[in-house]
Amino acid sequence: MLSSFRRFLPKPFRNDKPIIPVVRLQGAIGMSGPMRSTLTLASVAIPLEKAFSSKSAPAVAIIVNSPGGSPVQARLIYQRIRDLAKEKEKDVLIFVEDVAASGGYMIALAGDEIFVDPSSIVGSIGVVSAGFGFTEMIRKIGVERRVYTAGENKMTLDPFQPEDPKEIEYLKSLQQEIHETFIDMVKTSRGDVLADDPDLFSGKFWTGRTAVQLGLVDALGDLRGVIRKRYGEKAEAKLISAPRGLFGRRVSPGVSLGGTSFVDGLGDDLIGSIENKAIWTRYGL
């Protein structure tokens, strides 16, 4: 109600400067745990909804800093951003910080424009699966593993059994399907400006400066500079954060410890933290 009467106030009492809501999407993409938080649709839904609900804002700015992770969660986040942009009729400006690679770049595709730092890492349009084999370890320590299944393929790619070429071939067929979905998203979002480069969809990644030349992103730029150039010197960015829960941690709806003990969760988090570090390290971070 107050905003509807603001235009009748004397100019010194008006607040006419454009406010651009900003949502930060930081971290690997996938399942969260008791001691680690990652990007999922559940974790970003509330701040995204709040940012796009700002009636006076001409655009929503989204900061992406992610080395990738779950392709499903990445695409869900991408789709939610595009749906909100269409529903609320807002432009979406994406600003890449250190890295937008793999699933991180998939999320960045939701932007009407993508801005990067010259040294940002961008790309890695591919799919990867990784694991460990423990067949020799359990033999040496004298462990006998007993597994009972209904369904001949329930033990596919079991790390305690020797690799089966048929199972590897099946996994690669799944990867190929996911890769094709990723490529289609890139071509749909960036098809008009993409360079003709044979390495574009090979999983290779580039600096922000080269990514501009390849058409993967639009331009070099930082959030404050772009917003002020586009919306005026008085324009301000307003960070929209998720609500805080116990001990001040960011929380998301539908996320709990139900079904898993806190101690078990810590074990999972230890492994997850190692995997998370490995993802970031791949890009020199």
Backbone hydrogen bonds, N-H to C=O, Kabsch-Sander energy under -0.5 kcal/mol:
donor,donor_aa,acceptor,acceptor_aa,energy
5,F,1,M,-0.8
5,F,2,L,-0.9
6,R,2,L,-0.7
6,R,3,S,-0.6
8,F,5,F,-1.6
9,L,6,R,-1.5
13,F,10,P,-2.2
14,R,10,P,-0.5
14,R,11,K,-1.3
20,I,18,P,-0.6
20,I,236,E,-3.2
22,V,238,K,-3.0
23,V,61,A,-2.2
25,L,23,V,-0.6
25,L,63,I,-3.5
26,Q,24,R,-0.7
27,G,65,N,-2.5
29,I,68,G,-2.4
30,G,28,A,-0.5
30,G,39,L,-1.9
33,G,36,R,-2.7
36,R,33,G,-0.7
39,L,28,A,-2.9
40,T,38,T,-0.5
44,V,40,T,-1.2
44,V,41,L,-0.5
45,A,41,L,-1.6
48,L,44,V,-2.1
49,E,45,A,-2.4
50,K,46,I,-2.5
51,A,47,P,-2.4
52,F,48,L,-2.4
53,S,49,E,-1.0
54,S,51,A,-1.2
55,K,53,S,-0.9
57,A,54,S,-0.7
60,V,91,D,-2.6
61,A,21,P,-2.8
62,I,93,L,-2.9
63,I,23,V,-2.5
64,V,62,I,-0.5
64,V,95,F,-2.4
65,N,25,L,-2.5
66,S,99,V,-2.2
70,S,29,I,-2.7
74,A,70,S,-2.0
75,R,71,P,-2.1
76,L,72,V,-2.3
77,I,73,Q,-2.4
78,Y,74,A,-2.4
79,Q,75,R,-2.8
80,R,76,L,-2.3
81,I,77,I,-2.2
82,R,78,Y,-2.2
83,D,79,Q,-2.6
84,L,80,R,-2.4
85,A,81,I,-2.4
86,K,82,R,-2.1
87,E,83,D,-2.6
88,K,84,L,-3.0
89,E,85,A,-0.8
90,K,85,A,-1.7
91,D,58,P,-1.4
93,L,60,V,-2.4
93,L,91,D,-0.5
94,I,92,V,-0.6
94,I,113,E,-2.8
95,F,62,I,-2.8
96,V,115,F,-3.1
97,E,64,V,-2.2
100,A,121,I,-2.8
101,A,66,S,-2.0
102,S,123,G,-2.7
104,G,101,A,-2.6
105,Y,102,S,-0.6
106,M,102,S,-1.9
107,I,103,G,-2.0
108,A,104,G,-1.7
109,L,105,Y,-1.4
110,A,107,I,-2.1
111,G,108,A,-2.0
112,D,92,V,-2.2
113,E,92,V,-1.4
115,F,94,I,-3.1
116,V,219,A,-1.9
120,S,117,D,-1.7
121,I,98,D,-2.4
122,V,120,S,-0.5
122,V,206,W,-3.0
123,G,100,A,-1.6
124,S,204,K,-2.2
125,I,204,K,-0.6
126,G,124,S,-1.6
134,F,159,P,-3.4
138,I,134,F,-2.1
139,R,135,T,-1.2
140,K,136,E,-2.3
141,I,137,M,-1.9
142,G,139,R,-0.7
143,V,138,I,-2.7
145,R,143,V,-0.6
147,V,145,R,-0.5
151,G,149,T,-0.5
154,K,151,G,-1.5
156,T,153,N,-1.5
158,D,155,M,-1.7
161,Q,158,D,-1.6
167,E,164,D,-0.6
168,I,164,D,-2.1
169,E,165,P,-2.3
170,Y,166,K,-1.9
171,L,167,E,-2.3
172,K,168,I,-2.4
173,S,169,E,-1.5
174,L,170,Y,-1.7
175,Q,171,L,-2.4
176,Q,172,K,-2.2
177,E,173,S,-1.6
178,I,174,L,-2.1
179,H,175,Q,-2.8
180,E,176,Q,-2.2
181,T,177,E,-1.8
182,F,178,I,-2.2
183,I,179,H,-2.7
184,D,180,E,-2.4
185,M,181,T,-1.9
186,V,182,F,-2.2
187,K,183,I,-2.6
188,T,184,D,-2.4
189,S,185,M,-2.3
190,R,186,V,-3.2
191,G,187,K,-1.6
193,V,190,R,-2.0
194,L,190,R,-1.3
195,A,214,L,-2.7
197,D,195,A,-1.4
200,L,197,D,-1.7
202,S,199,D,-1.7
204,K,199,D,-0.6
206,W,122,V,-2.9
208,G,120,S,-1.3
209,R,118,P,-1.7
211,A,207,T,-2.4
212,V,208,G,-1.7
213,Q,209,R,-1.2
214,L,210,T,-1.9
215,G,211,A,-0.6
215,G,212,V,-0.9
216,L,211,A,-1.8
217,V,211,A,-1.1
218,D,114,I,-2.1
219,A,114,I,-1.6
221,G,116,V,-2.2
226,V,222,D,-2.6
227,I,223,L,-2.4
228,R,224,R,-2.2
229,K,225,G,-2.0
230,R,226,V,-2.2
231,Y,227,I,-3.0
232,G,228,R,-1.4
235,A,232,G,-1.6
236,E,18,P,-2.7
238,K,20,I,-2.6
239,L,237,A,-0.5
240,I,22,V,-3.6
241,S,239,L,-0.6
245,G,249,R,-3.4
248,G,245,G,-1.9
249,R,246,L,-1.4
251,V,243,P,-2.3
255,V,252,S,-1.4
256,S,254,G,-0.6
260,T,257,L,-2.0
265,G,261,S,-2.5
266,L,262,F,-1.8
267,G,263,V,-1.7
268,D,264,D,-2.2
269,D,265,G,-2.5
270,L,266,L,-2.0
271,I,267,G,-1.8
272,G,268,D,-2.8
273,S,269,D,-2.8
274,I,270,L,-1.8
275,E,271,I,-2.4
276,N,272,G,-2.8
277,K,273,S,-2.5
278,A,274,I,-2.0
279,I,275,E,-2.0
280,W,276,N,-1.9
281,T,277,K,-2.6
282,R,278,A,-1.4
283,Y,280,W,-1.4
284,G,281,T,-2.4
285,L,280,W,-1.7
